Amino acid sequence: MTFSPDPRKNPTAAPLVKTFRDNGIEPEGYVLYTYAAIQVFAEAANAAKSTKLPDLLKVLHSKKFDTVLGELSFDKKGDVTLPGYVWYIWKDGKYDYVN
């Protein structure tokens, strides 16, 4: 199967993953993707000094953002440049990257 890379394996996310796990939460599924979206929103709002959509869009289209997923930006169409896709294999009730 294909899906985005597992953000828990990203070294940048390691401190946050540890914090979640220390609190009894496994940050699986969309947890870290949602966290990254909030990071981008917060940074854009701070840079724009506004939460109005036109102000946010100017910032979103003009810079790169450091997130738990890695460096993230948006292309000319507004599509996110991360995270891409990888191949996974499901075996014995678990999944991991295809090597």
Steps between C-alpha positions, in 0.01 A plus 500: 500500500607862469465780750700794627822427690447415867580829675588311819816388317605857422790599730359853516185361664683283756465739797129547436443127446673436833276756672188333361621153598603617848138608542363165386405613150628331185512779237381284213279578203453869443616625842834640385359622168243700696772628732699618196193677359459689826871586501467648151185692590654642818820606324309655210265687736795631701685610186187663356401644837150397395269202464317645201514267200656747250777582748563134578509404132771757427721342767409141411603555138819689579698291745603158625393365837693273736260235629503158661472364145805693384525815293165569340391751237228541241537492122349749254168311503489505880580130537722404789853389404507233770472226593509295180423129491677176582422133454396293801463129555248351743630184665410316821260774610754781459607732223835655410680644202584271210878473478 
